[in-house]
Amino acid sequence: MWDETLDRARRLAGDWLASLPERPVGRPVDEPLALDDRLPEHGTPAPQVLSELAAALEPGLVATPGPRYFGFVTGGSLPVALGADWMVSATDQNVAARVMSPAMATLEEITGRWVCDLLGLPADSAVGFVTGAQMANVVGLAAARHALLAGAGWDVGTDGLAGAPVPTVVIGEQAHSTILQALRLLGLGSGRAVRVPADDQGRMRADVLRDLLAAIDGPVLVCAQAGQVDTGASDPLDDIAAVVAGREQRWLHVDGAFGLWAASAPARRHLVTGAAHADSWTVDGHKWLNVPYDCGMAIVRDPAAVTAAMSLSAAYLPMGVADPSSRVPESSRRARALPVHAALRSLGREGVADLVERCCTLARQAADELGAHPEIEILNDVVLNQVLFRPRGDDARELAAAVARDGTCWVGTTVWRGRPAVRLSVSNWSTTPEDVRRSTTAIRRLL
Ligand SMILES: *Cc1c(COP(=O)(O)O)cnc(C)c1O
């Protein structure tokens, strides 16, 4: 019953994966997809549905999991993680309550401890597996909101925010947009956050933070960042932690969607020194760890703080604070920890360090090869996996568009210090020095 359908899926997946190294990267679609938009009246055999869908979607797919996609911060999928992801769907476990899947609940706990170990975070932290860093930021800030208000004698879960002694939120000038979104979702208001200026690499200035905090009374929620999306730079977490530590009612959150992985590589670890002093952390699996999409981790030092903010209960639900759903906003949920676990088991501590280090080395190579062109200016200190550059003529967007049309690789654009710039992120396990060389050669030719 299953074989014909799954064999077909296996073959179609194989065709797609085999096309990744050489298909035009980020091929722009200028024709409408041949997708039938009418709801069918009659059924179609399952294998045929899969084949038809694969054919109809193919022209509009982007080789984001391929070795020369350098847009945003985009990892691919390690083979073992993709295989494990198939197991997630095949076993179809609901990791809301332990009783629904003791195996996956236990696996989440073990995997969470592994991630904390790799990132140098407190071993007893609660780790919730969520959709991505956006939701991990929501969880971290929700735990912070709950705890800070509880400290002021206010139960935000029951009484809401109207009339509450709302803590002051402090963020860096270069905080990620998902932090602002989390503040909006949590009723804390993105516009009310105090913004701390950043230095030329986008790092929050700890000296300014110190002065700002000195002028603020009452509870504060400080959001720092490990890995700015354009430069890869991390806020001076050690200094920030020291500044924040002097306060009674405070919470320090670190958004380290990709940057926190630096902690796993001995030669990059110094970039995030001090991260472990925070109260909550965000990290993505689907970026640098190269597991398939739908995987972020919300890590909170005090498990009671996150369960206070996230637990739900109903007479028919056998859920308590020990159940996986007590650490995340969702109730029903797929076994997101399985691909992470499989990736970590396959790579080992050394393999994760090697993956991170390799991407950083390739980013350095890209910066050197691009920077050798007289018309290209490298704008950042390439300390991690991000390269930020600009053609001297200021036509950054035109260059990126030409790169997209060419199809050798794909790079994104941003606005850095008021002017357009091109960003190149090396986050894929399968990228080789030859991929980087081909890509920088194409970019230089197009310039
Ligand atoms: C990518 C990123 C996010 C958002 O991650 P998603 O997984 O897309 O939700 C948040 N913060 C930082 C610093 C990021 O780089």
The ligand as a Tripos MOL2 file, in Angstrom:
@<TRIPOS>MOLECULE
LIG
   15    15     1     0     0
SMALL
NO_CHARGES

@<TRIPOS>ATOM
      1 C1         17.2120   34.3510   10.6610 C.3       1 LIG1
      2 C2         17.1640   35.0730   11.9330 C.ar      1 LIG1
      3 C3         15.9740   35.1470   12.6760 C.ar      1 LIG1
      4 C4         14.6820   34.5690   12.1760 C.3       1 LIG1
      5 O1         14.8020   33.1990   11.9800 O.3       1 LIG1
      6 P1         13.6400   32.3190   11.3750 P.3       1 LIG1
      7 O2         14.1460   30.9620   11.5900 O.co2     1 LIG1
      8 O3         13.5270   32.7410    9.9610 O.co2     1 LIG1
      9 O4         12.3980   32.5980   12.1420 O.co2     1 LIG1
     10 C5         16.0160   35.7860   13.8770 C.ar      1 LIG1
     11 N1         17.1370   36.3610   14.3290 N.ar      1 LIG1
     12 C6         18.2910   36.3310   13.6450 C.ar      1 LIG1
     13 C7         19.4920   37.0030   14.2040 C.3       1 LIG1
     14 C8         18.3460   35.6790   12.4210 C.ar      1 LIG1
     15 O5         19.4900   35.6350   11.7390 O.3       1 LIG1
@<TRIPOS>BOND
     1     1     2 1
     2     2     3 ar
     3     2    14 ar
     4     3     4 1
     5     3    10 ar
     6     4     5 1
     7     5     6 1
     8     6     7 2
     9     6     8 1
    10     6     9 1
    11    10    11 ar
    12    11    12 ar
    13    12    13 1
    14    12    14 ar
    15    14    15 1
@<TRIPOS>SUBSTRUCTURE
     1 LIG1         1 GROUP 0 **** ****
